[in-house]
Amino acid sequence: MSAVLILSTAATHDEAARIAEALVAEQLAACVQLSPIESWYRWQGKVEHGPETRLHIKTMAHLADAAMQRLTAMHSYEVPEAIVIAIENGSEDYLDWIATSVRAEYE
């Protein structure tokens, strides 16, 4: 089993917190960390910028699609960021904790 990190952003801290709580409560993620950021991006032909909240979602590879679907369903953005990064190495105890904190399978 492989652990992954899903990166996303939300428009507000409250939105990010609702997503984080749902993902952890539903055992689609072991942990979600939130941090304030400022983003610059191109949207509908214009350069935009503003504050956002970054989500670092720690889960297992077999749950990544389900976690991204849940995130997208709860998200206010038309095109929410959802990038999956494989965790290739890390503390064995921490990676084991991720594996035991999420669903063994996705229904």
Jmol script that loads the backbone (N, CA, C; Angstrom):
load data "model"
ATOM      1  N   MET A   1       0.837  -1.181   0.000  1.00  0.00           N
ATOM      2  CA  MET A   1       0.000   0.000   0.000  1.00  0.00           C
ATOM      3  C   MET A   1       0.881   1.243   0.000  1.00  0.00           C
ATOM      4  N   SER A   2       0.463   2.231  -0.767  1.00  0.00           N
ATOM      5  CA  SER A   2       1.242   3.453  -0.909  1.00  0.00           C
ATOM      6  C   SER A   2       0.485   4.654  -0.371  1.00  0.00           C
ATOM      7  N   ALA A   3       1.170   5.459   0.396  1.00  0.00           N
ATOM      8  CA  ALA A   3       0.591   6.707   0.887  1.00  0.00           C
ATOM      9  C   ALA A   3       0.755   7.781  -0.175  1.00  0.00           C
ATOM     10  N   VAL A   4      -0.196   8.729  -0.187  1.00  0.00           N
ATOM     11  CA  VAL A   4      -0.143   9.853  -1.117  1.00  0.00           C
ATOM     12  C   VAL A   4      -0.499  11.129  -0.373  1.00  0.00           C
ATOM     13  N   LEU A   5      -0.108  12.242  -0.966  1.00  0.00           N
ATOM     14  CA  LEU A   5      -0.458  13.569  -0.494  1.00  0.00           C
ATOM     15  C   LEU A   5      -1.292  14.209  -1.590  1.00  0.00           C
ATOM     16  N   ILE A   6      -2.482  14.682  -1.247  1.00  0.00           N
ATOM     17  CA  ILE A   6      -3.319  15.403  -2.201  1.00  0.00           C
ATOM     18  C   ILE A   6      -3.250  16.877  -1.836  1.00  0.00           C
ATOM     19  N   LEU A   7      -2.903  17.702  -2.812  1.00  0.00           N
ATOM     20  CA  LEU A   7      -2.849  19.145  -2.611  1.00  0.00           C
ATOM     21  C   LEU A   7      -4.118  19.766  -3.175  1.00  0.00           C
ATOM     22  N   SER A   8      -4.678  20.697  -2.432  1.00  0.00           N
ATOM     23  CA  SER A   8      -5.839  21.432  -2.901  1.00  0.00           C
ATOM     24  C   SER A   8      -5.841  22.798  -2.236  1.00  0.00           C
ATOM     25  N   THR A   9      -6.762  23.648  -2.685  1.00  0.00           N
ATOM     26  CA  THR A   9      -6.973  24.953  -2.072  1.00  0.00           C
ATOM     27  C   THR A   9      -8.465  25.185  -1.941  1.00  0.00           C
ATOM     28  N   ALA A  10      -8.832  26.087  -1.054  1.00  0.00           N
ATOM     29  CA  ALA A  10     -10.228  26.499  -0.895  1.00  0.00           C
ATOM     30  C   ALA A  10     -10.271  28.017  -0.764  1.00  0.00           C
ATOM     31  N   ALA A  11     -11.424  28.580  -1.074  1.00  0.00           N
ATOM     32  CA  ALA A  11     -11.577  30.035  -1.051  1.00  0.00           C
ATOM     33  C   ALA A  11     -11.478  30.613   0.355  1.00  0.00           C
ATOM     34  N   THR A  12     -11.937  29.847   1.352  1.00  0.00           N
ATOM     35  CA  THR A  12     -11.930  30.338   2.736  1.00  0.00           C
ATOM     36  C   THR A  12     -11.462  29.235   3.681  1.00  0.00           C
ATOM     37  N   HIS A  13     -11.065  29.671   4.859  1.00  0.00           N
ATOM     38  CA  HIS A  13     -10.678  28.703   5.885  1.00  0.00           C
ATOM     39  C   HIS A  13     -11.876  27.838   6.272  1.00  0.00           C
ATOM     40  N   ASP A  14     -13.059  28.437   6.382  1.00  0.00           N
ATOM     41  CA  ASP A  14     -14.248  27.677   6.769  1.00  0.00           C
ATOM     42  C   ASP A  14     -14.558  26.574   5.763  1.00  0.00           C
ATOM     43  N   GLU A  15     -14.460  26.886   4.476  1.00  0.00           N
ATOM     44  CA  GLU A  15     -14.707  25.865   3.451  1.00  0.00           C
ATOM     45  C   GLU A  15     -13.665  24.748   3.558  1.00  0.00           C
ATOM     46  N   ALA A  16     -12.407  25.118   3.705  1.00  0.00           N
ATOM     47  CA  ALA A  16     -11.340  24.120   3.837  1.00  0.00           C
ATOM     48  C   ALA A  16     -11.557  23.252   5.073  1.00  0.00           C
ATOM     49  N   ALA A  17     -11.977  23.857   6.178  1.00  0.00           N
ATOM     50  CA  ALA A  17     -12.214  23.110   7.414  1.00  0.00           C
ATOM     51  C   ALA A  17     -13.364  22.117   7.250  1.00  0.00           C
ATOM     52  N   ARG A  18     -14.432  22.514   6.552  1.00  0.00           N
ATOM     53  CA  ARG A  18     -15.548  21.591   6.310  1.00  0.00           C
ATOM     54  C   ARG A  18     -15.096  20.388   5.480  1.00  0.00           C
ATOM     55  N   ILE A  19     -14.299  20.655   4.467  1.00  0.00           N
ATOM     56  CA  ILE A  19     -13.775  19.573   3.626  1.00  0.00           C
ATOM     57  C   ILE A  19     -12.863  18.667   4.438  1.00  0.00           C
ATOM     58  N   ALA A  20     -11.954  19.271   5.200  1.00  0.00           N
ATOM     59  CA  ALA A  20     -11.012  18.502   6.025  1.00  0.00           C
ATOM     60  C   ALA A  20     -11.755  17.615   7.012  1.00  0.00           C
ATOM     61  N   GLU A  21     -12.735  18.179   7.708  1.00  0.00           N
ATOM     62  CA  GLU A  21     -13.473  17.398   8.698  1.00  0.00           C
ATOM     63  C   GLU A  21     -14.190  16.218   8.042  1.00  0.00           C
ATOM     64  N   ALA A  22     -14.813  16.437   6.892  1.00  0.00           N
ATOM     65  CA  ALA A  22     -15.530  15.354   6.201  1.00  0.00           C
ATOM     66  C   ALA A  22     -14.570  14.254   5.764  1.00  0.00           C
ATOM     67  N   LEU A  23     -13.441  14.622   5.185  1.00  0.00           N
ATOM     68  CA  LEU A  23     -12.491  13.617   4.703  1.00  0.00           C
ATOM     69  C   LEU A  23     -11.951  12.754   5.844  1.00  0.00           C
ATOM     70  N   VAL A  24     -11.646  13.373   6.969  1.00  0.00           N
ATOM     71  CA  VAL A  24     -11.122  12.613   8.109  1.00  0.00           C
ATOM     72  C   VAL A  24     -12.244  11.799   8.764  1.00  0.00           C
ATOM     73  N   ALA A  25     -13.412  12.410   8.957  1.00  0.00           N
ATOM     74  CA  ALA A  25     -14.533  11.696   9.586  1.00  0.00           C
ATOM     75  C   ALA A  25     -14.959  10.473   8.773  1.00  0.00           C
ATOM     76  N   GLU A  26     -14.900  10.594   7.449  1.00  0.00           N
ATOM     77  CA  GLU A  26     -15.307   9.495   6.567  1.00  0.00           C
ATOM     78  C   GLU A  26     -14.163   8.530   6.278  1.00  0.00           C
ATOM     79  N   GLN A  27     -13.042   8.720   6.951  1.00  0.00           N
ATOM     80  CA  GLN A  27     -11.837   7.895   6.812  1.00  0.00           C
ATOM     81  C   GLN A  27     -11.317   7.835   5.373  1.00  0.00           C
ATOM     82  N   LEU A  28     -11.507   8.934   4.640  1.00  0.00           N
ATOM     83  CA  LEU A  28     -10.900   9.064   3.317  1.00  0.00           C
ATOM     84  C   LEU A  28      -9.519   9.699   3.416  1.00  0.00           C
ATOM     85  N   ALA A  29      -9.217  10.278   4.581  1.00  0.00           N
ATOM     86  CA  ALA A  29      -7.904  10.858   4.856  1.00  0.00           C
ATOM     87  C   ALA A  29      -7.560  10.610   6.309  1.00  0.00           C
ATOM     88  N   ALA A  30      -6.277  10.426   6.574  1.00  0.00           N
ATOM     89  CA  ALA A  30      -5.809  10.272   7.948  1.00  0.00           C
ATOM     90  C   ALA A  30      -5.634  11.632   8.611  1.00  0.00           C
ATOM     91  N   CYS A  31      -5.254  12.611   7.799  1.00  0.00           N
ATOM     92  CA  CYS A  31      -4.931  13.942   8.317  1.00  0.00           C
ATOM     93  C   CYS A  31      -5.095  14.946   7.188  1.00  0.00           C
ATOM     94  N   VAL A  32      -5.597  16.123   7.525  1.00  0.00           N
ATOM     95  CA  VAL A  32      -5.642  17.231   6.571  1.00  0.00           C
ATOM     96  C   VAL A  32      -5.106  18.456   7.301  1.00  0.00           C
ATOM     97  N   GLN A  33      -4.067  19.052   6.747  1.00  0.00           N
ATOM     98  CA  GLN A  33      -3.500  20.263   7.329  1.00  0.00           C
ATOM     99  C   GLN A  33      -3.940  21.466   6.497  1.00  0.00           C
ATOM    100  N   LEU A  34      -4.238  22.565   7.181  1.00  0.00           N
ATOM    101  CA  LEU A  34      -4.679  23.794   6.521  1.00  0.00           C
ATOM    102  C   LEU A  34      -3.668  24.899   6.779  1.00  0.00           C
ATOM    103  N   SER A  35      -3.380  25.688   5.741  1.00  0.00           N
ATOM    104  CA  SER A  35      -2.495  26.829   5.887  1.00  0.00           C
ATOM    105  C   SER A  35      -2.967  27.965   4.989  1.00  0.00           C
ATOM    106  N   PRO A  36      -2.890  29.200   5.486  1.00  0.00           N
ATOM    107  CA  PRO A  36      -3.252  30.347   4.651  1.00  0.00           C
ATOM    108  C   PRO A  36      -2.171  30.593   3.601  1.00  0.00           C
ATOM    109  N   ILE A  37      -2.602  30.908   2.382  1.00  0.00           N
ATOM    110  CA  ILE A  37      -1.676  31.221   1.293  1.00  0.00           C
ATOM    111  C   ILE A  37      -2.246  32.357   0.467  1.00  0.00           C
ATOM    112  N   GLU A  38      -1.441  32.926  -0.401  1.00  0.00           N
ATOM    113  CA  GLU A  38      -1.907  33.881  -1.408  1.00  0.00           C
ATOM    114  C   GLU A  38      -1.598  33.279  -2.768  1.00  0.00           C
ATOM    115  N   SER A  39      -2.580  33.252  -3.641  1.00  0.00           N
ATOM    116  CA  SER A  39      -2.420  32.625  -4.957  1.00  0.00           C
ATOM    117  C   SER A  39      -2.550  33.646  -6.081  1.00  0.00           C
ATOM    118  N   TRP A  40      -1.740  33.437  -7.100  1.00  0.00           N
ATOM    119  CA  TRP A  40      -1.835  34.168  -8.366  1.00  0.00           C
ATOM    120  C   TRP A  40      -2.131  33.134  -9.430  1.00  0.00           C
ATOM    121  N   TYR A  41      -3.115  33.386 -10.282  1.00  0.00           N
ATOM    122  CA  TYR A  41      -3.518  32.392 -11.267  1.00  0.00           C
ATOM    123  C   TYR A  41      -4.248  33.061 -12.429  1.00  0.00           C
ATOM    124  N   ARG A  42      -4.330  32.338 -13.525  1.00  0.00           N
ATOM    125  CA  ARG A  42      -5.082  32.810 -14.683  1.00  0.00           C
ATOM    126  C   ARG A  42      -6.436  32.109 -14.671  1.00  0.00           C
ATOM    127  N   TRP A  43      -7.520  32.900 -14.749  1.00  0.00           N
ATOM    128  CA  TRP A  43      -8.866  32.346 -14.777  1.00  0.00           C
ATOM    129  C   TRP A  43      -9.700  33.135 -15.774  1.00  0.00           C
ATOM    130  N   GLN A  44     -10.282  32.425 -16.716  1.00  0.00           N
ATOM    131  CA  GLN A  44     -11.135  33.000 -17.748  1.00  0.00           C
ATOM    132  C   GLN A  44     -10.456  34.176 -18.441  1.00  0.00           C
ATOM    133  N   GLY A  45      -9.163  33.965 -18.775  1.00  0.00           N
ATOM    134  CA  GLY A  45      -8.405  34.935 -19.551  1.00  0.00           C
ATOM    135  C   GLY A  45      -7.830  36.095 -18.775  1.00  0.00           C
ATOM    136  N   LYS A  46      -8.014  36.133 -17.467  1.00  0.00           N
ATOM    137  CA  LYS A  46      -7.499  37.241 -16.666  1.00  0.00           C
ATOM    138  C   LYS A  46      -6.587  36.706 -15.569  1.00  0.00           C
ATOM    139  N   VAL A  47      -5.595  37.517 -15.218  1.00  0.00           N
ATOM    140  CA  VAL A  47      -4.744  37.184 -14.078  1.00  0.00           C
ATOM    141  C   VAL A  47      -5.479  37.629 -12.814  1.00  0.00           C
ATOM    142  N   GLU A  48      -5.632  36.687 -11.899  1.00  0.00           N
ATOM    143  CA  GLU A  48      -6.330  36.925 -10.632  1.00  0.00           C
ATOM    144  C   GLU A  48      -5.373  36.637  -9.483  1.00  0.00           C
ATOM    145  N   HIS A  49      -5.698  37.164  -8.329  1.00  0.00           N
ATOM    146  CA  HIS A  49      -4.953  36.798  -7.123  1.00  0.00           C
ATOM    147  C   HIS A  49      -5.834  37.022  -5.911  1.00  0.00           C
ATOM    148  N   GLY A  50      -5.478  36.331  -4.838  1.00  0.00           N
ATOM    149  CA  GLY A  50      -6.223  36.504  -3.600  1.00  0.00           C
ATOM    150  C   GLY A  50      -5.843  35.458  -2.580  1.00  0.00           C
ATOM    151  N   PRO A  51      -6.382  35.609  -1.384  1.00  0.00           N
ATOM    152  CA  PRO A  51      -6.087  34.645  -0.321  1.00  0.00           C
ATOM    153  C   PRO A  51      -6.851  33.344  -0.547  1.00  0.00           C
ATOM    154  N   GLU A  52      -6.228  32.261  -0.167  1.00  0.00           N
ATOM    155  CA  GLU A  52      -6.852  30.948  -0.187  1.00  0.00           C
ATOM    156  C   GLU A  52      -6.335  30.176   1.026  1.00  0.00           C
ATOM    157  N   THR A  53      -6.913  29.014   1.237  1.00  0.00           N
ATOM    158  CA  THR A  53      -6.405  28.100   2.261  1.00  0.00           C
ATOM    159  C   THR A  53      -5.950  26.828   1.570  1.00  0.00           C
ATOM    160  N   ARG A  54      -4.698  26.439   1.813  1.00  0.00           N
ATOM    161  CA  ARG A  54      -4.116  25.228   1.242  1.00  0.00           C
ATOM    162  C   ARG A  54      -4.528  24.036   2.091  1.00  0.00           C
ATOM    163  N   LEU A  55      -4.893  22.944   1.436  1.00  0.00           N
ATOM    164  CA  LEU A  55      -5.172  21.680   2.112  1.00  0.00           C
ATOM    165  C   LEU A  55      -4.086  20.690   1.728  1.00  0.00           C
ATOM    166  N   HIS A  56      -3.440  20.100   2.716  1.00  0.00           N
ATOM    167  CA  HIS A  56      -2.522  18.977   2.531  1.00  0.00           C
ATOM    168  C   HIS A  56      -3.261  17.760   3.070  1.00  0.00           C
ATOM    169  N   ILE A  57      -3.685  16.887   2.172  1.00  0.00           N
ATOM    170  CA  ILE A  57      -4.516  15.740   2.524  1.00  0.00           C
ATOM    171  C   ILE A  57      -3.661  14.484   2.458  1.00  0.00           C
ATOM    172  N   LYS A  58      -3.518  13.794   3.592  1.00  0.00           N
ATOM    173  CA  LYS A  58      -2.710  12.574   3.639  1.00  0.00           C
ATOM    174  C   LYS A  58      -3.636  11.368   3.632  1.00  0.00           C
ATOM    175  N   THR A  59      -3.445  10.478   2.661  1.00  0.00           N
ATOM    176  CA  THR A  59      -4.283   9.305   2.528  1.00  0.00           C
ATOM    177  C   THR A  59      -3.498   8.204   1.826  1.00  0.00           C
ATOM    178  N   MET A  60      -4.190   7.154   1.476  1.00  0.00           N
ATOM    179  CA  MET A  60      -3.576   6.038   0.759  1.00  0.00           C
ATOM    180  C   MET A  60      -3.983   6.100  -0.711  1.00  0.00           C
ATOM    181  N   ALA A  61      -3.141   5.571  -1.566  1.00  0.00           N
ATOM    182  CA  ALA A  61      -3.368   5.647  -3.011  1.00  0.00           C
ATOM    183  C   ALA A  61      -4.721   5.068  -3.415  1.00  0.00           C
ATOM    184  N   HIS A  62      -5.149   3.973  -2.763  1.00  0.00           N
ATOM    185  CA  HIS A  62      -6.413   3.349  -3.156  1.00  0.00           C
ATOM    186  C   HIS A  62      -7.632   4.214  -2.820  1.00  0.00           C
ATOM    187  N   LEU A  63      -7.444   5.262  -1.992  1.00  0.00           N
ATOM    188  CA  LEU A  63      -8.536   6.166  -1.634  1.00  0.00           C
ATOM    189  C   LEU A  63      -8.443   7.525  -2.314  1.00  0.00           C
ATOM    190  N   ALA A  64      -7.402   7.746  -3.100  1.00  0.00           N
ATOM    191  CA  ALA A  64      -7.181   9.075  -3.690  1.00  0.00           C
ATOM    192  C   ALA A  64      -8.350   9.509  -4.567  1.00  0.00           C
ATOM    193  N   ASP A  65      -8.837   8.645  -5.440  1.00  0.00           N
ATOM    194  CA  ASP A  65      -9.947   9.025  -6.314  1.00  0.00           C
ATOM    195  C   ASP A  65     -11.195   9.356  -5.502  1.00  0.00           C
ATOM    196  N   ALA A  66     -11.510   8.543  -4.505  1.00  0.00           N
ATOM    197  CA  ALA A  66     -12.693   8.791  -3.675  1.00  0.00           C
ATOM    198  C   ALA A  66     -12.542  10.094  -2.886  1.00  0.00           C
ATOM    199  N   ALA A  67     -11.355  10.357  -2.361  1.00  0.00           N
ATOM    200  CA  ALA A  67     -11.120  11.594  -1.619  1.00  0.00           C
ATOM    201  C   ALA A  67     -11.265  12.801  -2.536  1.00  0.00           C
ATOM    202  N   MET A  68     -10.746  12.697  -3.757  1.00  0.00           N
ATOM    203  CA  MET A  68     -10.875  13.816  -4.704  1.00  0.00           C
ATOM    204  C   MET A  68     -12.328  14.023  -5.126  1.00  0.00           C
ATOM    205  N   GLN A  69     -13.082  12.940  -5.299  1.00  0.00           N
ATOM    206  CA  GLN A  69     -14.506  13.074  -5.641  1.00  0.00           C
ATOM    207  C   GLN A  69     -15.276  13.764  -4.517  1.00  0.00           C
ATOM    208  N   ARG A  70     -14.985  13.388  -3.279  1.00  0.00           N
ATOM    209  CA  ARG A  70     -15.660  14.006  -2.127  1.00  0.00           C
ATOM    210  C   ARG A  70     -15.282  15.471  -2.020  1.00  0.00           C
ATOM    211  N   LEU A  71     -14.002  15.772  -2.180  1.00  0.00           N
ATOM    212  CA  LEU A  71     -13.528  17.149  -2.141  1.00  0.00           C
ATOM    213  C   LEU A  71     -14.247  17.978  -3.211  1.00  0.00           C
ATOM    214  N   THR A  72     -14.302  17.462  -4.425  1.00  0.00           N
ATOM    215  CA  THR A  72     -14.936  18.176  -5.540  1.00  0.00           C
ATOM    216  C   THR A  72     -16.418  18.403  -5.267  1.00  0.00           C
ATOM    217  N   ALA A  73     -17.094  17.421  -4.701  1.00  0.00           N
ATOM    218  CA  ALA A  73     -18.528  17.541  -4.418  1.00  0.00           C
ATOM    219  C   ALA A  73     -18.814  18.626  -3.381  1.00  0.00           C
ATOM    220  N   MET A  74     -17.885  18.859  -2.466  1.00  0.00           N
ATOM    221  CA  MET A  74     -18.089  19.836  -1.395  1.00  0.00           C
ATOM    222  C   MET A  74     -17.554  21.222  -1.744  1.00  0.00           C
ATOM    223  N   HIS A  75     -16.834  21.342  -2.835  1.00  0.00           N
ATOM    224  CA  HIS A  75     -16.057  22.532  -3.152  1.00  0.00           C
ATOM    225  C   HIS A  75     -16.874  23.599  -3.856  1.00  0.00           C
ATOM    226  N   SER A  76     -16.555  24.859  -3.588  1.00  0.00           N
ATOM    227  CA  SER A  76     -17.251  25.970  -4.240  1.00  0.00           C
ATOM    228  C   SER A  76     -16.658  26.336  -5.601  1.00  0.00           C
ATOM    229  N   TYR A  77     -15.418  25.917  -5.868  1.00  0.00           N
ATOM    230  CA  TYR A  77     -14.777  26.274  -7.137  1.00  0.00           C
ATOM    231  C   TYR A  77     -15.338  25.436  -8.280  1.00  0.00           C
ATOM    232  N   GLU A  78     -15.414  26.056  -9.441  1.00  0.00           N
ATOM    233  CA  GLU A  78     -15.817  25.339 -10.652  1.00  0.00           C
ATOM    234  C   GLU A  78     -14.788  24.271 -11.012  1.00  0.00           C
ATOM    235  N   VAL A  79     -13.511  24.606 -10.809  1.00  0.00           N
ATOM    236  CA  VAL A  79     -12.413  23.681 -11.105  1.00  0.00           C
ATOM    237  C   VAL A  79     -11.466  23.654  -9.895  1.00  0.00           C
ATOM    238  N   PRO A  80     -11.788  22.857  -8.879  1.00  0.00           N
ATOM    239  CA  PRO A  80     -10.911  22.822  -7.707  1.00  0.00           C
ATOM    240  C   PRO A  80      -9.594  22.110  -7.999  1.00  0.00           C
ATOM    241  N   GLU A  81      -8.550  22.598  -7.371  1.00  0.00           N
ATOM    242  CA  GLU A  81      -7.249  21.940  -7.460  1.00  0.00           C
ATOM    243  C   GLU A  81      -7.321  20.603  -6.737  1.00  0.00           C
ATOM    244  N   ALA A  82      -6.793  19.566  -7.371  1.00  0.00           N
ATOM    245  CA  ALA A  82      -6.673  18.254  -6.743  1.00  0.00           C
ATOM    246  C   ALA A  82      -5.505  17.543  -7.410  1.00  0.00           C
ATOM    247  N   ILE A  83      -4.358  17.608  -6.763  1.00  0.00           N
ATOM    248  CA  ILE A  83      -3.122  17.046  -7.299  1.00  0.00           C
ATOM    249  C   ILE A  83      -2.643  15.962  -6.348  1.00  0.00           C
ATOM    250  N   VAL A  84      -2.415  14.780  -6.871  1.00  0.00           N
ATOM    251  CA  VAL A  84      -1.965  13.656  -6.051  1.00  0.00           C
ATOM    252  C   VAL A  84      -0.452  13.478  -6.229  1.00  0.00           C
ATOM    253  N   ILE A  85       0.247  13.426  -5.116  1.00  0.00           N
ATOM    254  CA  ILE A  85       1.692  13.231  -5.126  1.00  0.00           C
ATOM    255  C   ILE A  85       2.006  11.964  -4.336  1.00  0.00           C
ATOM    256  N   ALA A  86       2.696  11.041  -4.960  1.00  0.00           N
ATOM    257  CA  ALA A  86       3.082   9.809  -4.275  1.00  0.00           C
ATOM    258  C   ALA A  86       4.115  10.124  -3.200  1.00  0.00           C
ATOM    259  N   ILE A  87       3.956   9.518  -2.044  1.00  0.00           N
ATOM    260  CA  ILE A  87       4.950   9.643  -0.974  1.00  0.00           C
ATOM    261  C   ILE A  87       5.895   8.461  -1.153  1.00  0.00           C
ATOM    262  N   GLU A  88       7.088   8.749  -1.613  1.00  0.00           N
ATOM    263  CA  GLU A  88       8.022   7.685  -1.957  1.00  0.00           C
ATOM    264  C   GLU A  88       8.856   7.200  -0.788  1.00  0.00           C
ATOM    265  N   ASN A  89       8.933   8.016   0.249  1.00  0.00           N
ATOM    266  CA  ASN A  89       9.726   7.638   1.405  1.00  0.00           C
ATOM    267  C   ASN A  89       9.238   8.452   2.583  1.00  0.00           C
ATOM    268  N   GLY A  90       9.448   7.947   3.781  1.00  0.00           N
ATOM    269  CA  GLY A  90       9.035   8.676   4.972  1.00  0.00           C
ATOM    270  C   GLY A  90       9.190   7.794   6.190  1.00  0.00           C
ATOM    271  N   SER A  91       8.860   8.358   7.316  1.00  0.00           N
ATOM    272  CA  SER A  91       8.914   7.607   8.566  1.00  0.00           C
ATOM    273  C   SER A  91       7.980   6.414   8.459  1.00  0.00           C
ATOM    274  N   GLU A  92       8.512   5.221   8.671  1.00  0.00           N
ATOM    275  CA  GLU A  92       7.707   4.003   8.569  1.00  0.00           C
ATOM    276  C   GLU A  92       6.538   4.031   9.550  1.00  0.00           C
ATOM    277  N   ASP A  93       6.787   4.505  10.768  1.00  0.00           N
ATOM    278  CA  ASP A  93       5.710   4.584  11.757  1.00  0.00           C
ATOM    279  C   ASP A  93       4.613   5.548  11.306  1.00  0.00           C
ATOM    280  N   TYR A  94       4.998   6.684  10.743  1.00  0.00           N
ATOM    281  CA  TYR A  94       4.004   7.666  10.284  1.00  0.00           C
ATOM    282  C   TYR A  94       3.204   7.114   9.107  1.00  0.00           C
ATOM    283  N   LEU A  95       3.874   6.494   8.153  1.00  0.00           N
ATOM    284  CA  LEU A  95       3.175   5.922   6.999  1.00  0.00           C
ATOM    285  C   LEU A  95       2.245   4.787   7.428  1.00  0.00           C
ATOM    286  N   ASP A  96       2.655   4.002   8.425  1.00  0.00           N
ATOM    287  CA  ASP A  96       1.770   2.970   8.976  1.00  0.00           C
ATOM    288  C   ASP A  96       0.545   3.600   9.631  1.00  0.00           C
ATOM    289  N   TRP A  97       0.749   4.720  10.330  1.00  0.00           N
ATOM    290  CA  TRP A  97      -0.374   5.415  10.957  1.00  0.00           C
ATOM    291  C   TRP A  97      -1.382   5.883   9.910  1.00  0.00           C
ATOM    292  N   ILE A  98      -0.891   6.440   8.794  1.00  0.00           N
ATOM    293  CA  ILE A  98      -1.804   6.841   7.725  1.00  0.00           C
ATOM    294  C   ILE A  98      -2.623   5.631   7.275  1.00  0.00           C
ATOM    295  N   ALA A  99      -1.944   4.517   7.016  1.00  0.00           N
ATOM    296  CA  ALA A  99      -2.614   3.315   6.505  1.00  0.00           C
ATOM    297  C   ALA A  99      -3.678   2.790   7.469  1.00  0.00           C
ATOM    298  N   THR A 100      -3.421   2.883   8.768  1.00  0.00           N
ATOM    299  CA  THR A 100      -4.383   2.336   9.735  1.00  0.00           C
ATOM    300  C   THR A 100      -5.474   3.344  10.109  1.00  0.00           C
ATOM    301  N   SER A 101      -5.335   4.591   9.680  1.00  0.00           N
ATOM    302  CA  SER A 101      -6.313   5.642  10.031  1.00  0.00           C
ATOM    303  C   SER A 101      -7.385   5.826   8.961  1.00  0.00           C
ATOM    304  N   VAL A 102      -7.235   5.169   7.820  1.00  0.00           N
ATOM    305  CA  VAL A 102      -8.202   5.314   6.733  1.00  0.00           C
ATOM    306  C   VAL A 102      -8.870   3.976   6.453  1.00  0.00           C
ATOM    307  N   ARG A 103      -9.865   4.009   5.598  1.00  0.00           N
ATOM    308  CA  ARG A 103     -10.560   2.772   5.216  1.00  0.00           C
ATOM    309  C   ARG A 103      -9.593   1.812   4.554  1.00  0.00           C
ATOM    310  N   ALA A 104      -9.748   0.549   4.857  1.00  0.00           N
ATOM    311  CA  ALA A 104      -8.917  -0.469   4.206  1.00  0.00           C
ATOM    312  C   ALA A 104      -9.284  -0.592   2.739  1.00  0.00           C
ATOM    313  N   GLU A 105     -10.559  -0.395   2.447  1.00  0.00           N
ATOM    314  CA  GLU A 105     -11.043  -0.445   1.058  1.00  0.00           C
ATOM    315  C   GLU A 105     -12.044   0.667   0.879  1.00  0.00           C
ATOM    316  N   TYR A 106     -12.340   0.977  -0.358  1.00  0.00           N
ATOM    317  CA  TYR A 106     -13.391   1.946  -0.632  1.00  0.00           C
ATOM    318  C   TYR A 106     -14.577   1.220  -1.207  1.00  0.00           C
ATOM    319  N   GLU A 107     -15.739   1.433  -0.591  1.00  0.00           N
ATOM    320  CA  GLU A 107     -16.950   0.743  -1.043  1.00  0.00           C
ATOM    321  C   GLU A 107     -17.449   1.299  -2.350  1.00  0.00           C
TER     322      GLU A 107
END
end "model"
wireframe off; spacefill off
backbone 0.3
color backbone group
